[in-house]
Amino acid sequence: MTQAINRWEPTTGLTLRDAMSQLFEESFVRPFSRSGHGNGYLHLPVDVYETDERFVIKAFVPGVTADHIDITTQQNTVTIRAEQPVEALGNVHYYLHERPTGTWLRSFELPTAIDTQQIDARLEHGVLTLTLPKAPEAKPHKVSIKTA
């Protein structure tokens, strides 16, 4: 499932009550819940933003190592798949098991083309940062005006 990127406006369409309910639900009731789309993947929390030159995606992948992350691109779509394997502890009985295990999967359709040869991916302190430069034809160009 690919998710189209829309500009986020924090105050659009939400009452204070709606915002507080959403915050409580996402933070305390199901902080690492399944995505709710029926696909069995964990919800991958991300921030996505754009500058004139690039898109940046920051994904929260606590405890996941680089060899358990797969990033693919196709045209202007980016897909992130990360896996947190279940620890093999032998014969144990959990009292609590709140740390998420399983597979995170998110796809994003960016509004313009990206330069797939110049993508930079870094994993630091449980945050995956993708820097996706815009393709030259997608960058804004300044037009000079000639006078007679």
N, C-alpha and C positions, 0 to 999 in steps of 0.2 A: 504494500500500500504506500503510495507516494503522497506526501503532504505538500501542498502548494504553500509557498511562503507569502504571507500577507503582513503588511505593516501593522505592528502592535501598538495600540493606543491604550494605555492602562486605565483610562477613565471611560472608554466608550462602552455603552450598553450595560454597565454594571452599577447596581445600587451598592451602597455601603454594606447592606445586609448580604447581598449576593457575594460580594468580594470577601467578606469575613467567613461566610459559609464555605466558599471554595477554598480559602486558605486553611481553614480548620480541617476540611475533608482531605486535602492533599498532604498536609503536614503531619497530621496526627492519626487519622483513621486509616489511611492507606499510603504511607510515604513512598513505598517502592512497589506499588500494586502492579498487577498485570495491566496491559494497555487498555483493556475494556473493549477492544475491537474484535474479540473472539479469536485472535490469531495465536494466543498462547505466549506471546513475547512480553518481557518486562517493559515498563514504560521508561524510556531513556530521556531524562531531563536535559534540555538543551537551551542555550541562548544562541540566537542567530541575529547578526547585524551586518549592515552594509556601509561601506565608505565609497567615495568616488572611484577608488582603485580596486576594491576587493570585497568579498563576503568573508565573514568569520563565523564559524560554528564552534561553540564550546559545549562539550558534552560531559556530563558527570558520570564517570565510570569507576566508582570506588573499588579498589582491590583488584582491578582487571589489569593484566600485564599486556604489553604491546603485542606479544605473539598470540593473544586471544582477541585481537581487534582486526576487523577486515573493513577496509574502506574502498568503495568502488564508485566510479563516475561513468555516466553515459550522457553525452550532450550536456544539458544543464541540470542533471539530476545527480545528487550525491546520496549514497546509501552507507550507513554506518551499522555494522553488526559487531557486537561485543559479547563475549561469553564469560560468565563467572562460574567455573565448574564447582560442583558440590565437593566439599572436603570429604575424603574417605577416612573416617575416624574409627572404623571398626564397630564393635558392639557398644554403642553409647545410647543413652536416653536423654534427649534434650528436655530442658525445662522451658527454654525460650529459643526460638530460631528465627530471628528478625532480619539478619543480614540477607540481602537478596542473592539468590543463585539462579542461574538459568541464562537465557539469551535476551539481550536488548537488540532491537532492530528498529531503525528509523530511516526513512527516505525523504529527501527534500527536493522539490523542484524549484530551482532558483529562477528569478524573473529574467535574467540575461545569461548569455553564454559565459563560460569560465575557461581559463587557460589551463587545461588538465595537465600540461607538462610542467607547470610551475607551482603546483599545490604543495603546501608545507603542512606536515602533520607532526604534532608534538604531544607527548603524554607526560604530564608533570603533576604530582600530588593528587592523582585520581581525576584529573581534568584533561580531556582530549581536546586540543585546539587545532582546528583545521583552518588554514588561511588559503582562500580560494581566489586567486587574482582573476579579475574580469578579462575576458578575451579582448584583444586590442579593438576589435570592431564594436564592442559593447561599452567602451569607456567614453565619457563625454569628450567632445572635441571643441576647442575654441576656434571660432571662425573670425578671421581678420577682415576688417572692412577697409576697402581701398577708397580713397577720395580722389576726385578729379582735380 
